Amino acid sequence: MATKTYVCPDISCHHCTMTIERELKMLDGVLSVKADLETKQVVVEVADESLFPQVEATLVEIGYPPAPEVTLV
């Protein structure tokens, strides 16, 4: 199992969070999804970390592209 948190700046209402959770839960291998309106974060738990590119592609496809990851130096 692996967990990843995405920041999706386009989340603006509860409908957005419901859509994200519904669409991601339909992917094979996704164990849990929690989208949060206040923080604009989506926490996804998958059976195998190789599924994260598919999760990210789905977020883009449904209109909630994740923000680029920031690397702190």
N, C-alpha and C positions, 0 to 999 in steps of 0.2 A: 504494500500500500504506500501511497505517496500523497502529500497534500501540497497545494499551491494556492497562494492568494494573489488575485489579480485586482488592479484598480481600474475600474471602468467609468471614466468621467461622464459618459453620456447617460448614466442612471439618473433619472429625474423624478420617478414616482414609484408607487407600489406596483403598478402594472408592469413597469420595467423589471423589478425584482422577480415578480411571478413568471414573466416570460423567460428570463434567464434561467431560473430554476427548472421550469418545465422543459425547456429545450435541452439543457445540459443533462438532465436526468434521463433523457431518452437515449443518450449515447451508451453503447455497450462498454462496460468497464468503469463507468462513473458510479461511485458508491454513495456520495452525498454532495449536495450543493447548498450553499447558504449565501444569498445575496443580501447586502445591507444598504438601504437607502441613505442613511446618514453618512457612512464612511465611503460609500461608492465602491465597496470591496466585495469581491466574489471569492469565497473559499470553496475549493473543489478538492474532493478526495477521490482518488482513482485507484484501481486495482494495480496498475502498472504505470510508471512515469512516462512510458513511451506514448501514452494517450494524451499528454498535454498539448502537443501540436494540433490534434483534432479538436480539443476543447477550445483552444485559441482561435482556430479557423471557424468554429461554430459561433463564437462570440462576435467575430467580425461579420459573419454571414447574417446574423440576426440584428445587427446594428449597434452592438455594444463592444467596439474594439477595445482591448485592454491597452492602457497607457504603456509606453516603453518602460522597461525596468531601468532603474537608476542605479548605477554602480558608484558607491561612495569610495573615495580614495583616502 
